[in-house]
Amino acid sequence: MGVFELLEVEWQGLRDDRAAAEALAEVCASAGGAASLGELERYVRSAAPGDADRVLLALVTRAVDGDRLAGRVLTQLLLPGARALARRWWALGDPDERAAAVVLAVYQRIRQYPLARRPGRVAANVLMDAAHELRRSLPRVAHVPCEDPGVHQAAGPHRGAHEIDPAAELGEVLCRAVGDGVVAAEDAELIARSRIGGDRVADIADRRGVRPRTLWDRRHRAESALVAAYATRR
């Protein structure tokens, strides 16, 4: 069971937990007098943006002060956005790895939310900050693309603070390519894990139960498709 599924299972227990609702009584009151966390969730999902944001602000204010339950509830309310981030960031690894990284980033952004500077649009700000954190967490490119599987060149020297991070740039290109239908999701993950994550193609092939040569060929075809689709659009 993945991270998102585990959170949903836990939420099934929390949503009707009377003690949990009582612990967040003030927040529930701001959510139309919700009698449970499940009712609070339904209120936020159906309320006007301003009304929903008022509840999210109450939750994040408590979370910043160390209220773990408030942080957990806010994380649950932001799961649709977190799932979208996990689908986008192929370079972070397989689906379970991406889900874990995204949930951690979202929770950290909740606990460190800058209340004084951003007293509104809580959901958008948390997810935006989480996306920035995920981008910074991308490992640097482990190998530069090359057609010959026998050639492995080390990535260049450490770049300056204002230069483009090639790992982040490649990750964004892969996300775009999957959305555009240029490459399949499976091939995008192959490129991300081998070019960015540094996994050996032979190890990936072993996990997938195929020959390494098959993956070398697939990666070469996918990278050729990326070049054909985007190289002239810069």
N, C-alpha and C positions, 0 to 999 in steps of 0.2 A: 504494500500500500504506500502510495507516494505522500509527500508532505501535504499537499492540498487536501487529499482525501482524509488524512489523519486529522487535520484541522477541522474538516467538516464533521467528522465523527465526534470529536471533542465538543464542537458547537452544539450538536444535538443534545448533549447533556447539559450544557450551559444555558441554552435558550429558555428552558422552563425551570431553571434552578431559582427557587424563591430567595434563597440566601444571597445569590449573586445579584439579583435584581435589587434587593434591599441594600446591598453594599453600594450600589450605584443609583440610589433613590433619587438624588438630585438630577442626575442625567436623565433618568427615566421620566421625571416630571417635565423636563424640557422637551421630551419626545412625545408630547401630547398625553402625558400621564400614563405612559406604558407600564403595564403591570408585570412585564417580563422582558428579558433581553430579546426574546423572539419578537415581541411586539415593538420593541425599540428598533430592531432591524427592519421590520416592515414599514415603520414610520419613516425611517431615513430613506429607504428605497423609493417610497412613493411621495415624499414631501417635496415642496418647492425647494429650489436650490438654497435659498437663504435660510429656510427653516431647517433643512438637513445640515447645513454648515454650522448652525448654532449648536446642534447636538455633537457634531464632530469636534467642534472647538472645546466643548465641555469635556469630552473624553480625552483629547490630547493634552489639555491643561492638567488633568489629573495624572495622565501617563508621565508627563514631564516631571511631576512631583514624586514619581516612584510608584504610582498605583498600577500594579501589573495587570489587574483585571481590566481596568480601563484600556490599557494598551492592547490586551488580547481582544477586547470587543472591537476596538478601532481597526485592528488588523483584519478581523473578520469582515468588517464593513468594506474594507479596501481590497478584499480578495479578487473581485472581478478585474480590477486594474492590475493587481499583482499577477494574475494568470496571463493577462495580455503581455506584461513585461517578460514573463518566462517564455512565452511563445516567440518573442522577438529576439531574445539574446541567445542565439545559437552558440556563440563562441564560449559560453559558460559551461558547456558540456552536455550530457544527456538530460532528458526531461527531469529526472529526479534531482540531479545536480543543479539545474537551472531553478527549479522550484525552491530548493533549500536556500540558494543564494539570494533569490528575490525576496522570500519571506524574511530572511535575516536583515536584508537591506531596508525593507519597509519598516520592520520593527525598530531598527536602530534609528531611522529617521523620525519615527514617532517619539521615541524616548528623548531625542535631541532636538525636537521641533523648536524653532525660534519664535516663540509666542510674541515677543515685542515687535519683531519685524514683519511677521506674517499672521495677523489676527483673523484672517479669513481665507477662504478657498483652501481649506485644510487638505482635502483629498487630493486635489491637483498638485499642491505643493509637496506633499509627502511622496507621491508617486514620481514627481519630477526629480526630487532630490535622490530618491532611491535609484532612478535611472542613471543619474550622474555618478552615483557611488558604484553602480555595477560597471559602468564604463571604465572607471578608474581601476577597478579590480581585475580587468582583463589582463592575463599574462602577456608579456611581450612575444612577438612572433618568434617561434623556435627555429623555423627554417624558411628560407625564401623559396617561392615556387620554382620548380625545375622539371623538365620533362623526363629526364633520366633518373630512375629511382636509385641509381647508384651514386648520385651526386647529392651531397648534403653540405650546404654552405651555412655557416653560422650567421645569425643575424648581425647587422652592423653594430657599431659602437653605440653606447647609450646616448639618446638624443636630448637636446636641450628642452627646457620647459615649454617653449613656445612652438616646438615642432610637432607635427602630426604624429600621433602614436599609430604605427602601422597595424597593431593588433586591433585597436578600436576601430580603425578605418575598415579593415577587412571584415570585422564583425558586423558593421553597419551595412556593408555591401552585401554580405550573405543574407542578412535579414531582408533587405530590399529585394534581392534576387529570388528568394523563396516567395515573397509576396507577389512579385511580378511573373512568377511561373518560369523564370529562366533556368533555375535548377531545382531539383527535388529536395525536400527537407532532409532526406537521408544523406544526400550528397553534400548538402551544406554542413551537416554535422560532421561528416568525414573530413571536410576541409578545415573546419574549425578545430577539431580535435588534433589533427595532424600538423596543421600550419601554425596554429596559435597555442593550443594546449601542449604541443610537443609529444603527443602519443606516437609511438611507432606504428606505421601502417601495418606491419606484420602482427602487432598485438591487437589492433582493431580488427584485422581479418580473422584472427583466432577467435575473438569474441563473437564475431558475426557468423563464423562457420564457413568462410569462403577463403579462396586462395589470395595471398597478398597481391599477385599480379592483377587479379580482377579489380581490386580496389585501386591499385596504381592507375589502371586504365580508366576507371570511373572518375577518379579525381582529376585526371588529365582532361577528360572530356568536359567535366563540370567547369574546370578552370578556363578552358577554351571558350565555353559558353559565356562565362563572366566577362572575359576580355572582349568578345564579340559584342556583347550587349552594352557594356559600360565604358570601355577604354576610350571611345571617341566622344563621350558625353561630358568630359571634364571641362 
